[in-house]
Amino acid sequence: MNKPFILFILLCLLCQQQVILAQSKTRAAVDFSYQPNPEEDHYNERLPHKSIPVGQSEFILLNRQGDGKYTVEKYNADLKKQWAAEIPMAAGEEVDKFTASQEAALVVTHRQEGKNQLLHAHRISLKNGKAEKSEQLLEAPSKGRRAGVAVSADGSQVLAYRFHTDNSFQIQSISGTLYDGNLKKQQDVKYDLSDLRGILTADIKVGNGGEQYVNLISDQMNRLSVRQYKPGSKKAQVMSVLVGGVFDGKKVYIRDTRFELMPDGQMYGAVLTADEKTGSYYSLKAVQYDFENEDMRFAEELKFTPDYVQKVNALDKANKSNKLQDIYLTDLFLTPEKQLLILAEKKYTEGGEDAPYFAKELHLFAYDEYMTFDWNSVLMKQQQAPASEGFTGISYSPFLEGNTLNLLTLENLNNKYDLYLRQINASNGNSSAPQALRLSIPADGKQAYIKDYTTWLGPKNLVTVLRSGKKDLQLMRVEIK
């Protein structure tokens, strides 16, 4: 086991005993009416972010008012509501995407209508909250896979797409339409994937220039492929690698993947592999796709050896297992120095209709600009929520500022129930002890924090929804000193 990992485990154990009381101040707070969606999948949230910063001192949020009623609301940093715009929705219609460009908010909805599923987009001016345009983006048969939408980071490109499958629901091709940020049609697209076998999953990203990236797992969870389609072109540039196979006498397959199109325009992917016979996690693999130079850059494979697993499980005294369990890739970040950070989290439910949800250790892995392994570490946390809340209040809220990764969590540490801030130096993996924000959150079993509404306006300035003292839920701006 490498030295940075061992040193950081010691830091983790120290941080479990030491909690720093941070100086924080509530700058503003207003009452907030929260209406959870009873039909929402609490395990796989479709909308994990319901609040978006639109500048250093303003933000918008998506608020459910009741059955089939949603509004987009704009606030300034003093929590003065600038406007509220209602989203017209039919019975059974769901919000599929919530995002924004510099000029407008975009809400994409999904609904069933007869034998078809429909995607509609609503564009709302950030300046005055007026609906500028509503457009049907896509129509697809309801018996097929759920249609989807991908939006570029700057909101200037919108891709609505559907899957074409065979009788066993394996993907044969993908078709759709590319729009600009004003919802004006640019082109119809179709991706022929018939040269690949056994495609079970596909993840689609769109670049600010209209480039489309189709990330595929094929060959019975063994092959990782990325195809880039440039605007106006039907020809794909393909990069592919066999990730699964037989290694060290073990048959290994892809267990989990995560792709991210970074601000520099480069596509990165991370893969967790597992032993097919035992189901045990085998390794982490990462890759950078450089389509401009037609090159893939592979990171050094990190194997989850018995020594690694033993050291991780030793951090949790309640964990009697001798293997990693329920670990999922959750985030990929790229620092200004082109350092890749990969986050994976242990999250699970015990099963059953009323079983609680858990979010525990965070695994962090870092690679330099050449995809050379740099450091890895584990942060321990113990979070639990009832089935009615799922992961809406637990897990973590991240914010990368330069080389510092800020992580905000709701935890009970040393008998103090509070929001905690951890700061991780991406250059060397050093982490601060968890800092309690001292927000007087009551530990009375009622929902106290809605992570989905956490908005980072800066590394020391955030907006969130929580309960403080004996008050009900409030939209609150907190300044950390």
Secondary structure, DSSP 8 states (H G I E B T S, - for coil): --HHHHHHHHHHHHHHH--EE--EEEEEEEE------TTS-SSS-S-S--EEE-SSSEEEEEEEEETTEEEEEEEETT--EEEEEEE---TT-EEEEEEE-SSEEEEEEEEEETTEEEEEEEEEETTT--EEEEEEEEEEETTSS--EEEE-TTS-EEEEEEEEE-TT--EEEEEEEEEETT--EEEEEEEE-TTSS---EEEEEE-TTS-EEEEEEETTTTEEEEEEE-TT---EEEEEEE--EEETTEEEEEEEEEEEE-TTS-EEEEEEEEETTT--EEEEEEEEEETTTTEEEE---EE--HHHHHHHHTT-TT---SS--SEEEEEEEE-TT--EEEEEEEEEE-SSTT--EEEEEEEEEEE-TT--EEEEEEE---EEE-TTTTTSSSS-EEEEETTEEEEEEEEEETTEEEEEEEEEETTT--B---EE-------SSS--EEEEEEEEEETTEEEEEE--TT---EEEEEEE-
